[in-house]
Amino acid sequence: MKITHTRNATLIVEYGGKTFLMDPMLAEKGTYPPFPNSIRQDQNNPLVNLPISVEEIIADVDAVIVTHLHLDHFDDAAKQALPKDIKMFVQNEEDAAVVKEAGFKNVEVLTQNTVFEGVELIKTKGEHGRGEILKRTGLVCGVVFKHKNEKTLYVAGDTVWYSAVEEEINTHKPEIIVVNGGDNQFLEGGSLVMGKEDIYQVFKAAPHATIISVHMEAVNHWTLSREELKGFINEKDMASRVFIPDDGEVYTFK
């Protein structure tokens, strides 16, 4: 297993002999306006450039997984760059219809027992915030990857910590967990993805797992910096199992 963190939630996951591109946001720095009703209204998205070229990112991809259709997970640049016949996995029929409308011809809805060329892809639950904000943020998912020759990988997606995330950990016992940990927020409504305490709960719930925190410092409504999270990790004695990649950083697990 090889995980390349490109930017925000965009990952290249080489797993079971296949290459998956997750949540591709491929635009150049500053292409889109800031997300409204949030901090940094003077900064366009994405806030940073990709660490490698779009051509390098999509070169060897066998399938794309889009956990939901927010701009920072599937943008216009990705729609233009990806081949229209590439395998696309989405969370539900509603998202499938939108992706097909963008011209993609090979779209499949993830389930609890999806298999792609020998790799199990198990759709997991997520909640993109807490309380009233969920009416605005909509449905999301995560994915558990399983293969006989690989450690189990859980990519949690845009979710906060709540009971269903704990259930996914208890059910699948992932050895590698990727969380979206920028504590992104609007001016009101609270966390949309995991913050420090959420990640601490994941750490406690999965005592044998390596945890990688992404979705950081790349779009304008982030509130948790890498530096602050590193301080918290050290304070809680989590540094042996929790990692915060820079854009372009690669992790290999055998």
C-alpha positions as CSV (number, residue, x, y, z in Angstrom):
1,M,0.0,0.0,0.0
2,K,1.2,3.4,-1.0
3,I,-0.6,6.6,-0.1
4,T,0.3,9.9,-1.8
5,H,-1.3,12.9,-0.2
6,T,-1.5,15.6,-2.9
7,R,-3.6,18.4,-1.5
8,N,-6.7,18.8,0.7
9,A,-8.5,15.5,0.6
10,T,-7.0,14.4,-2.8
11,L,-5.2,11.1,-2.3
12,I,-3.5,8.6,-4.7
13,V,-4.0,5.2,-3.1
14,E,-2.0,2.3,-4.6
15,Y,-3.6,-0.8,-3.1
16,G,-3.9,-4.4,-4.1
17,G,-2.1,-3.7,-7.4
18,K,-4.6,-1.0,-8.4
19,T,-4.3,2.8,-8.3
20,F,-7.2,4.8,-6.9
21,L,-7.6,8.6,-7.0
22,M,-9.8,9.9,-4.2
23,D,-11.7,13.2,-4.1
24,P,-9.8,15.0,-6.9
25,M,-9.6,18.8,-6.6
26,L,-7.2,19.5,-9.4
27,A,-7.5,23.3,-10.0
28,E,-4.6,25.7,-9.8
29,K,-4.2,27.8,-6.7
30,G,-6.7,30.6,-6.5
31,T,-9.1,29.4,-9.2
32,Y,-12.4,29.5,-7.2
33,P,-13.9,32.1,-4.9
34,P,-13.7,31.5,-1.1
35,F,-16.4,29.4,0.5
36,P,-18.9,32.0,1.8
37,N,-19.8,32.7,5.4
38,S,-16.4,31.7,6.6
39,I,-13.0,33.1,7.4
40,R,-10.3,34.2,4.9
41,Q,-12.8,35.8,2.5
42,D,-9.8,37.6,0.9
43,Q,-8.3,34.2,-0.3
44,N,-9.4,32.3,-3.3
45,N,-9.5,28.5,-3.4
46,P,-7.4,26.3,-3.4
47,L,-5.1,28.2,-1.2
48,V,-2.0,26.3,-2.4
49,N,-0.8,24.8,-5.6
50,L,-0.6,21.0,-6.3
51,P,2.8,19.5,-5.4
52,I,2.9,17.6,-8.7
53,S,1.3,18.1,-12.1
54,V,-2.3,17.1,-12.9
55,E,-0.8,14.8,-15.6
56,E,1.3,13.0,-13.0
57,I,-1.7,12.6,-10.6
58,I,-4.0,11.0,-13.2
59,A,-1.4,9.1,-15.3
60,D,-1.8,5.6,-13.8
61,V,-5.2,5.8,-12.2
62,D,-7.4,2.7,-12.5
63,A,-10.5,4.2,-10.7
64,V,-11.7,7.4,-9.1
65,I,-13.6,7.5,-5.8
66,V,-15.6,10.7,-5.1
67,T,-17.0,10.6,-1.5
68,H,-19.3,13.5,-2.2
69,L,-19.6,16.3,-4.7
70,H,-18.5,19.4,-2.8
71,L,-16.1,21.6,-4.9
72,D,-13.0,20.7,-2.7
73,H,-13.6,17.0,-3.5
74,F,-14.6,17.0,-7.1
75,D,-14.0,20.2,-9.1
76,D,-14.3,21.5,-12.6
77,A,-10.6,20.9,-13.3
78,A,-11.0,17.2,-12.3
79,K,-14.0,16.9,-14.6
80,Q,-12.0,18.3,-17.5
81,A,-8.8,16.4,-16.8
82,L,-10.1,12.8,-16.1
83,P,-10.8,10.5,-19.1
84,K,-14.6,10.2,-19.5
85,D,-14.4,6.4,-19.7
86,I,-12.5,6.0,-16.4
87,K,-14.2,4.0,-13.6
88,M,-15.9,6.4,-11.2
89,F,-17.3,5.3,-7.8
90,V,-19.8,7.6,-6.0
91,Q,-21.8,7.4,-2.8
92,N,-25.4,7.2,-4.2
93,E,-27.6,7.4,-7.3
94,E,-28.0,11.2,-6.9
95,D,-24.3,11.8,-7.2
96,A,-24.1,9.2,-10.0
97,A,-26.6,11.3,-12.0
98,V,-24.5,14.4,-11.6
99,V,-21.2,12.7,-12.5
100,K,-22.9,11.1,-15.6
101,E,-24.2,14.5,-16.6
102,A,-20.6,15.7,-16.6
103,G,-19.9,13.2,-19.3
104,F,-18.5,10.2,-17.3
105,K,-19.7,6.9,-18.8
106,N,-18.5,4.3,-16.3
107,V,-20.1,5.3,-12.9
108,E,-20.9,2.9,-10.1
109,V,-22.5,3.5,-6.7
110,L,-20.5,2.1,-3.8
111,T,-22.1,-0.4,-1.5
112,Q,-21.0,-2.5,1.5
113,N,-19.8,-5.2,-0.9
114,T,-18.3,-3.4,-3.9
115,V,-15.3,-5.2,-5.5
116,F,-13.1,-3.6,-8.1
117,E,-10.6,-6.0,-9.7
118,G,-9.9,-7.9,-6.5
119,V,-10.0,-4.9,-4.1
120,E,-13.0,-4.7,-1.7
121,L,-14.4,-1.2,-1.4
122,I,-16.8,-0.9,1.5
123,K,-18.9,2.3,1.7
124,T,-18.9,3.7,5.3
125,K,-21.1,6.2,7.0
126,G,-20.1,9.8,7.8
127,E,-21.7,13.0,9.0
128,H,-20.4,16.3,7.6
129,G,-20.9,18.2,10.8
130,R,-23.3,18.1,13.8
131,G,-26.9,19.2,14.2
132,E,-28.6,21.8,12.0
133,I,-25.6,22.3,9.7
134,L,-26.2,18.8,8.3
135,K,-29.2,20.2,6.4
136,R,-26.7,22.3,4.4
137,T,-23.7,20.0,4.1
138,G,-25.6,17.0,2.7
139,L,-24.7,13.3,2.6
140,V,-21.1,12.0,2.6
141,C,-19.3,8.7,2.8
142,G,-16.0,7.1,3.5
143,V,-14.4,3.9,2.2
144,V,-12.7,0.9,3.7
145,F,-10.2,-0.9,1.4
146,K,-9.6,-4.6,1.9
147,H,-7.3,-7.1,0.0
148,K,-5.8,-10.4,1.0
149,N,-2.2,-9.0,0.5
150,E,-2.8,-5.6,2.2
151,K,-3.5,-4.1,5.5
152,T,-7.0,-2.8,5.9
153,L,-7.3,0.9,5.1
154,Y,-10.2,3.2,6.2
155,V,-10.5,6.6,4.5
156,A,-13.1,8.3,6.7
157,G,-14.0,11.2,4.4
158,D,-15.6,14.5,5.4
159,T,-17.0,13.4,8.8
160,V,-16.8,14.4,12.4
161,W,-16.3,11.8,15.1
162,Y,-19.6,10.2,16.1
163,S,-20.9,6.8,16.9
164,A,-21.0,5.4,13.4
165,V,-17.3,6.2,12.8
166,E,-16.5,4.2,16.0
167,E,-18.7,1.4,14.7
168,E,-16.8,1.3,11.4
169,I,-13.5,1.1,13.3
170,N,-14.8,-1.7,15.5
171,T,-16.3,-3.6,12.6
172,H,-13.3,-3.4,10.1
173,K,-10.4,-3.0,12.5
174,P,-8.4,-0.9,10.0
175,E,-4.6,-0.8,10.5
176,I,-4.4,2.5,8.5
177,I,-6.9,5.3,9.0
178,V,-7.0,8.6,6.9
179,V,-9.0,11.4,8.5
180,N,-10.0,14.8,7.2
181,G,-8.7,16.9,10.0
182,G,-8.7,20.6,9.2
183,D,-11.6,21.4,11.5
184,N,-13.2,23.3,8.6
185,Q,-16.1,25.6,9.7
186,F,-18.5,28.2,8.6
187,L,-18.8,31.3,10.9
188,E,-21.6,29.4,12.7
189,G,-22.6,25.8,13.0
190,G,-19.4,24.2,14.3
191,S,-17.0,21.7,12.9
192,L,-17.6,20.2,9.4
193,V,-14.8,17.7,9.6
194,M,-12.6,16.4,12.4
195,G,-10.8,18.7,14.8
196,K,-8.2,17.9,17.5
197,E,-10.6,16.2,19.9
198,D,-12.2,14.1,17.1
199,I,-8.8,12.8,16.0
200,Y,-8.0,12.0,19.7
201,Q,-11.2,9.9,19.8
202,V,-10.1,8.0,16.7
203,F,-6.7,7.5,18.3
204,K,-8.3,5.9,21.4
205,A,-10.8,3.9,19.4
206,A,-8.2,2.3,17.2
207,P,-5.2,1.6,19.5
208,H,-3.2,-0.4,16.9
209,A,-3.9,1.9,13.9
210,T,-1.7,4.4,12.1
211,I,-3.6,7.6,11.6
212,I,-3.0,10.2,8.8
213,S,-4.6,13.6,9.0
214,V,-5.2,15.4,5.6
215,H,-7.6,18.1,4.4
216,M,-5.5,20.8,6.0
217,E,-4.7,24.4,5.1
218,A,-5.9,24.0,1.5
219,V,-9.3,25.8,1.4
220,N,-10.2,29.0,3.0
221,H,-12.5,27.7,5.9
222,W,-9.9,25.6,7.7
223,T,-9.5,26.4,11.4
224,L,-6.9,23.8,12.5
225,S,-3.4,24.2,11.3
226,R,-0.8,21.5,10.9
227,E,1.3,23.2,13.5
228,E,-1.5,23.4,16.1
229,L,-2.4,19.7,15.5
230,K,1.3,18.7,15.9
231,G,1.4,20.5,19.2
232,F,-1.7,18.6,20.4
233,I,-0.4,15.3,19.2
234,N,2.8,15.8,21.2
235,E,0.8,17.0,24.2
236,K,-1.4,13.8,24.1
237,D,1.6,11.5,23.4
238,M,0.1,10.5,20.0
239,A,3.1,11.1,17.8
240,S,4.1,7.5,17.3
241,R,0.8,6.8,15.5
242,V,-0.6,10.0,14.1
243,F,1.0,11.7,11.1
244,I,0.3,15.0,9.3
245,P,1.6,14.9,5.8
246,D,2.8,17.9,3.8
247,D,1.3,18.2,0.3
248,G,3.1,15.6,-1.9
249,E,4.2,13.4,1.0
250,V,4.1,9.6,0.5
251,Y,3.5,6.8,3.0
252,T,4.2,3.1,2.2
253,F,2.8,0.3,4.4
254,K,3.9,-3.4,4.0
